[in-house]
Amino acid sequence: MGRFLSGNIFMKKIVCLLGLSLIFAFFAYSENYVLTVEDAVSLGLANNITIKQSKKDLDLLALKKKYSWNSISPSFSLSAGLSDSKSGSLESFSTANDSLSWLASGGITINFLPSLANSIKAAKLAYEQGELTYEKTKRSIELSIRKSFYQLLYFTENLELQEMSLQNNLEVFKSNLSKYNQGRLSELNLLTSRYNYESKLPAVENLKTSYQANLDSFKEILGINLTDTLELKGSLEEAMNLAAIGDISDLNLDSIPAIETAVKNIEITKNSLSTTRASAYGPSLRLSASANTGAGINPSSKQTMSMSYSANVSIPLDAYLPWSNTALNIKSQKESLEKLEESLEQTKSSTLLSVRNSINAIKQALTQLELYKKNVELMQKTYDMARNSYTAGSTDLLSLQSSEVNLYQAKYNVENQRYTIISSVLDLENTLGLEFGTLSK
């Protein structure tokens, strides 16, 4: 029994050592990153899976564009075979002559369709649309990276504020404990100060948990391992170096991504309509040629050879009948094109209005931020006076706590407003199609 227990303990040690070795190996491959926002963008654009998949789609469209002429590529065919037949009476069947022979043939066919030029243009337009989609994907990922980066900075600075508040409450509790032990403070005030300190602990821990969850999501966007460590360099205040956001009367709407996409959709629809018309009204030409050769296996048999070729022209007539599916399809595509052109004008108008509203909102937010900053200065002076008075015994604990709450709320308002402005500026840059950071350089 003792040997069995000793062996069992030994196996448990081995398992523990193996587990520790695996954990050590797992973390040994983790990396440490110290990133600015630009570093994070470069890392994310290089590693993000969504961008890589979008690039593969674009490469395939490029290949289709390169070979878009392949509808006139000749179609080749080759075939070969053997045939045999044998006949005779039942008595003489085994000695009857075989008629074994071989046959080979080849052919080539070329189709000239009236929609060839439209097919080539369709591949070109599809590639250009793919480029817009690829750039949109990259911008979407970059926008997420930048917003997540500043959100993490916001979490960090908010966490620092909460920890400072927690530390101040701890110091007040320790001071009150000393006063209570000296008989200069009531037990109620002591318990109140202890509660104020301990009640903040869950909020700080929840904030740390939320920060870690957002940090893991950020790592996933960057395409790095969750075990990698990140240190973010920068602050919300540094990111607030905004350029002047002024008049948009000279704004070039055609360079806005949403407008570019709408224009490209119109071009694609126009080309699709032209393709349908060409197929419906245009003649098609089909050229084909074939050659056949064969001979019997018997040495006395002669090899035969035959060739044939043809040229056919076909002209469809259904489109001239207004009730035909072809005619109705053309009418449907024309209406779709008209709707897209009308929607383009609406998109230009709504985009201009959205940009104007965004700029006005940012300007108002900047004005509000200056008021928040002044309020922080006022609340800091109020808190300093209240703390000095409380230390001197001329102010009660409730007044001190009230001034502290007002101070940290004022600081929180500043950080929250900064993050809101930064996010709004990024959204505006994304809408305008500007390089991110243009309005904050």
DAFENUR-V917993 format. One record per residue. SS is DSSP state (H for helix, E for strand, C for the rest). Layout:
SS
SS
This chain:
C
H
H
H
H
H
H
H
H
H
H
H
H
H
H
H
H
H
H
H
H
H
H
H
H
H
H
H
C
C
C
E
E
E
E
C
H
H
H
H
H
H
H
H
H
H
H
C
H
H
H
H
H
H
H
H
H
H
H
H
H
H
H
H
H
H
C
C
C
H
H
H
C
C
E
E
E
E
E
E
E
E
E
C
C
C
C
C
C
C
C
C
H
H
H
C
C
C
C
C
E
E
E
E
E
E
E
E
E
E
E
E
C
C
C
H
H
H
H
H
H
H
H
H
H
H
H
H
H
H
H
H
H
H
H
H
H
H
H
H
H
H
H
H
H
H
H
H
H
H
H
H
H
H
H
H
H
H
H
H
H
H
H
H
H
H
H
H
H
H
H
H
H
H
H
H
H
H
H
H
H
C
C
C
C
C
H
H
H
H
H
H
H
H
H
H
H
H
H
H
H
H
H
H
H
H
H
H
H
H
H
H
H
H
H
H
H
H
H
H
H
H
C
C
C
C
C
C
E
E
E
E
C
C
C
C
C
H
H
H
C
C
C
C
C
C
C
C
C
C
C
C
H
H
H
C
H
H
H
H
H
H
H
H
H
H
H
H
H
H
H
H
H
H
H
H
H
H
H
H
H
C
E
E
E
E
E
E
E
E
E
E
E
E
E
E
C
C
C
C
C
C
C
E
E
E
E
E
E
E
E
E
E
E
E
C
C
H
H
H
C
C
C
C
H
H
H
H
H
H
H
H
H
H
H
H
H
H
H
H
H
H
H
H
H
H
H
H
H
H
H
H
H
H
H
H
H
H
H
H
H
H
H
H
H
H
H
H
H
H
H
H
H
H
H
H
H
H
H
H
H
H
H
H
H
H
H
H
H
H
H
H
C
C
C
C
H
H
H
H
H
H
H
H
H
H
H
H
H
H
H
H
H
H
H
H
H
H
H
H
H
H
H
H
H
H
H
H
H
H
H
H
C
C
C
C
C
H
H
H
C
